[in-house]
């Protein structure tokens, strides 16, 4: 692990940002630049690499003088790497940006402004701009109802989330899941404290639609969704209702938009 001196600015909340990467040479530099060029400066930036075999380490080392921490070692998958990054973080708020996504330059300032006005909240989240496979963009709004989140799926936007460090003291991401551990994690918080979420009606993160969940079969996604809701605290009957709801919606979409 390489450690640099933290950039602490007195009177300004320290925000930790974590990027998890494995063989991410294609877009990693853009991700890093979007963090380093933020208008808000009291940022601790951590990169957790899964022992990449491409040019990822060269890219990380080219920014080494301005990174706070970086580590490169084998891991047990995405969520194990995320847990490692969280353990290293010192900020009051922690955000995660994937190695193929990027922030708008005022993203952290938007979060800090919201945090100052709503500091009893635990999770700050907003909209995102999806980058489609053909290069076109699409705004996705995430001010969804609690009902839809609880029973249908991840209707909150994890890449836009900044979560208080204190939330992670007794919570980690489930490393047994491949794609929906973030859903399980956030659902646990929601079921315990639904009023601890603060929605920001702005898009400040750009998200490429080529992630892990898009590479999994529908069957495995449904299976992980069931496990996630069960682990988060939903009863068997609530989970059964959720499964039926997703089946009905999928049949409707297939019939009307196929």
N, C-alpha and C positions, 0 to 999 in steps of 0.2 A: 504493500500500500504506500502511496505517496501522499504526503500531507503538506499543504501550504498554510501560511498564516491566514486566519480568518479576517475578512474585511468588516470590522465592526464600526458602525457609525452611531455615535451616542444619540439617544433619543429617537432612533428609527427602529422599528421592529425588524429583527433579522429573519429573513425568509430563506429557507433551504429549498433548493431545486435539485431533483435527482433524475438523471438519465441512465436507464438500463439499456445495455447494447450487447449484441453478439453479431459479429460480421456485418456491421452496419455502415460500411465505408461509403455507400452511395449517397446517403443523406445526412450523415452525422455532423459534418462541418456546418451545414445550414442550421441544424438544431442547436449546436454549441453557440454559433454566432447570435442566434435569437435570444439566448440567455445572457451572453456577455454584453450585448448592446441594449439591454433594458434601460429605460429612463430612470427607474428606481435602482439605486446602487447598493443598498445594504443586503446583498445576496450572497449566500453560501452555495457554491455549485459543486455537486458530487456526481461523478460518473462511475458506474459499476459495470465493468466489462466481464463477459463470461468466457474469457480466454480466447478471444477472436483469432482467426487464422488468416484474415485478409488484412487490409491496410488500416483497420480501425485503430490499432495502437499507435501507428504513425500519426494519425489525425489527433488523437488524444495528446500525444507528446508534443505536438506542435503548439498546443494551447496550455502546456503544463504550467507555465509561469503565472497564469491567471486562474487556474483551477484551485479550489480549496482542498479537495480530496479526489483521488481516483484509485481504483483497485482493478486488477485483472487476474481472475482466477476462475477455475471451473465452478459452476453452480448447479443447482437442481432444477433450474428453469427460471422463468420470468419472475414468479412471485418470491422465490428464494432470494433472487438478486434485489428485488424491491425491499425486502425485509433487511437485507444487508445495508442498503443505502439509508434506510430509516434509522438504523442503529447508529450510523455515523453522524446523523443530522443534529444540529444544535439550534436551528431556528424555531421561533414561536409558531410559524406556519411552515408546512411542507407541501410542495407541489411536485408532480412527476410529469416529465415530458418525454415521450417515446423518442427513440433515436431516428425516426423518420418523420417526425412532426415538428412544428415550430410555433413559437409564441409571436403574437404581435408585440411591437416594441414597448407598448405601455401596459402589457398584461399584468405585471407584478404591481405596478402603481395602482391599477384598478382594484386589485385584490387588497392592497394595503389600505386604500381609501375606504373600502367596504368594511374591513376589519376594524378600523378606528371608530367607525360609526356603529358597529354591531359586534362589539368584542365579547359578548356573551354567547355568540354563535360558535359552532365548532367546525362546520364544513361550509366553505364558500365555493359556489359553482356557477357556471354561466353557460352560454351557448358555444357552438363551435362552427367552423367552416370546414366542411368535408371536401377533400380533394379526391375527385372520382378517378377511376383508372384511365379515362380518356383525357384527363387534365382539367376538365371543367370543375367548377366549384358549386357548392350548395350549402346554404345556411341551414343549420339544424338547431331548433329551439328546444330547450330542455326544461321549461317550466311546467313539468307534468304533475298530474295529481298523485297523491300518495297511494291511491287505490291501484293505479296503473303500475307504479313502481313495485308495489308489494306483490302483485299477482301476475304481472305480465313480464317484467324484465327490467333491464338497466336503462331506465328512462332518465336517469341523471347522467351527467357527462363527466366520467372519471378524468379524462385528460385536462379538463378545465378546473378540477378540484384542487383547492388548497385546504389542508386539514391541520388543525391544531396538533402540535407535537404531543400534547397531553392525551389526546385520543389514542395514540399508539402505545401508551404505557402498558395497557392491558389488552391490546389487540394487535394481531399480526395477520398478514395475508396467508391464506391456506395454501400450502405448497403442494397439496395433493390434487388441486384443480389446475387445469391447463389454460382455461380461458375466462372463467367466471368468478375467480376468487375476489376480484374487485367488487362484483355485484354482491357476493356473500358478505364481504366486509362492510360495505356501505349500508346494506339492508339491516345488518345487526345494529348499526348506529341509529338508523331510521326507526326501527321497531322500539328501541329503547328511548330515543329522544327526537321525535319528528320535528320539534320546534327548534332544533339546533342547526338546521340548514338555512343558509342564506343564498337566495338566487340573485344573480346579477344579469340583467337583461342586455348583455353585450356579448359579442363573439371576440375572443382574444386568443384563441388557439386554433391552429390549422392542423387537420387530422387526415392522414392518408388512409384510404379504405383498403388496406391490404394486410390487416393484422392477423393475429393468431385465430381469433374467433371466426374469421372468414375462411380459414383453412380447415375447419372442423365440420364434420357431417351434422346434419340437422338432428340426427339421433343422439349424437354425443353432446350437442348443445342442450337438448332437452334433458338429458341425463344429468349434466352438470347443473342445469337450472334447478332441477329437483333437489339435488344434494345441497346446493347453495341455500335454497329456501328452508330446507330441513335444518341445516346447521345454524341458520340465522334465528330460528325459533318458530317458524310456521308449523302449524299442526298438520297431521296427515290429511285431514279433510280440506284445509286451506290449500295445501299443495296439490291435492286432486282437483280442486276448483281451478287453480292456476293452470294446470296441465290442460284441462278442458277448455279454458278460455283461449289459450294459445292455439289449440287445435281448431276451434271455431273460427278464429280470426284468420288463420292460415287457409282454411277451406274457402272462406269468403273472398280473400284476396286472389286465390288461385282461380276461383270461378269467375270473378268480375274483372280481373286485370291480366289474366294469362294471355 
